[in-house]
Amino acid sequence: MRKLRRLTTGAVLLALAGCGSNAPATTADAGAPKRGGTLKVSYFPDNPTFSCIDPFQVYWIESRSIIRNFADSLTDQDPKTGEIVPWLAASWQISTDGLTYTFKLRDGVTFSNGKPVDAQAVADNATGWIATVKATNGAAFGASYVQGLTAAKAVDAKTVEFRLSKPNSSFLQATSTTNLAITDPAEYQLTPAERCTGKGVIGSGQFVLDHYTAKVETVLTRRAGYQWPSSLSKNQGEAYLDKVVFNYIAEDSVRTGNLTSGAIDIAWPRNPFTPQDEQLIQRTGHKVEQRSLPGVSFTLFANTDAGHVLADPAVRKALNQAIDRKTYAATVFGATYPVVGGAFNSTTPFYRAQTDKLGYDPDGAAKALDAAGWTAGKDGIRVKDGKQLTIDYPTNQFTPGSSCCRRS
């Protein structure tokens, strides 16, 4: 059965790639996974302004999902508990002042070109991160993860020490991300722009980056002899698939058509499918799977400067109460789309629902505005001191419910 994913993560994709055959198997499929075959995935378009496959530099979720399959990290993070667990590092210690992180590495790990993943290689990666931050003026996405990192050194062949100029409580978690994945340090002899093309980018993962052609395709091939996944991986050995081919398709309808015609195995959109496409997919015997992405549910920065209407907490409270999130989600994305339950998505470690603060209460909103001096005019628009209550909200083709082009 061909599978189609909606709002998924690198961890989920890795599970598919690790248990696939000509028709990728999942836990819902009968029988044990079989070795061999090529998985074909159509993604939303590659980053239009910064196409890149270098782990330290790229933030595009599709790129990071691919990177996770060919580049391992020092640690891993349990998506359910948030616990940091060993991966390339068998153990670690943090000094009492929070300025020194010491990692003991696993034995027998190599990059796909045969070079050892030893302490010097890890230290050289850290040196490369620092240099890349300077070369890109902090624009590389990994810069946010290495704040305060000043140096690293190999204490011995299996022990590497990171030094920070100031405590960074998120640094250990950062070592579990794809941005701090460990690659052959020879890549840092190249410019950041060269590395973005995939040139010299060699990891120690289950797959090998065969090639990356920006905005066209990325191809991974199975790595023979892989045997050092984190304990969180269900497959503790080599990948089952021989190859994974990712291409980048702009139109949602084209991706859906490719899936239903059998040209691809997975259609991976950036926005949810329309209810019409979802029905078409299901009618043709395919399956829609969905999972919220961990992290902030939506980033919206209100202008709360003096003189703007949202500077008033009462107006912000009323706006919150006036939004019918359930109806909005169902109208724009379809009846099965989950309603946001807080500032973070439900798959985020340590998530706690805040639904009691997000209820639809138009009467409460009206009372809050009345109390704040915003009275309803003849046309129904609230007015205070002769000024209408108006909020400017820019929209574009990626904004849910946008009038310019409703993509989902």
MOQUIQUI-V588590 format. One record per run of one state. SS is the DSSP state (hx for helix, st for strand, lp for the rest). FROM is the first residue (numbers start at 0). TO is the last residue. If there is no record, write none. Layout:
SS:FROM:TO
SS:FROM:TO
This chain:
lp:0:1
st:2:5
lp:6:8
hx:9:16
lp:17:36
st:37:42
lp:43:59
hx:60:69
lp:70:73
st:74:76
lp:77:82
st:83:85
lp:86:87
st:88:93
lp:94:98
st:99:104
lp:105:108
st:109:109
lp:110:114
st:115:115
lp:116:117
hx:118:134
lp:135:139
hx:140:144
lp:145:147
st:148:155
lp:156:157
st:158:163
lp:164:169
hx:170:173
lp:174:176
hx:177:179
lp:180:183
hx:184:188
lp:189:190
hx:191:195
lp:196:205
st:206:212
lp:213:215
st:216:221
lp:222:241
st:242:247
lp:248:250
hx:251:260
lp:261:264
st:265:268
lp:269:273
hx:274:282
lp:283:285
st:286:289
lp:290:294
st:295:295
lp:296:307
hx:308:310
lp:311:311
hx:312:321
lp:322:323
hx:324:332
lp:333:342
st:343:343
lp:344:353
hx:354:356
lp:357:360
hx:361:370
lp:371:373
st:374:375
lp:376:380
st:381:383
lp:384:385
st:386:387
lp:388:407
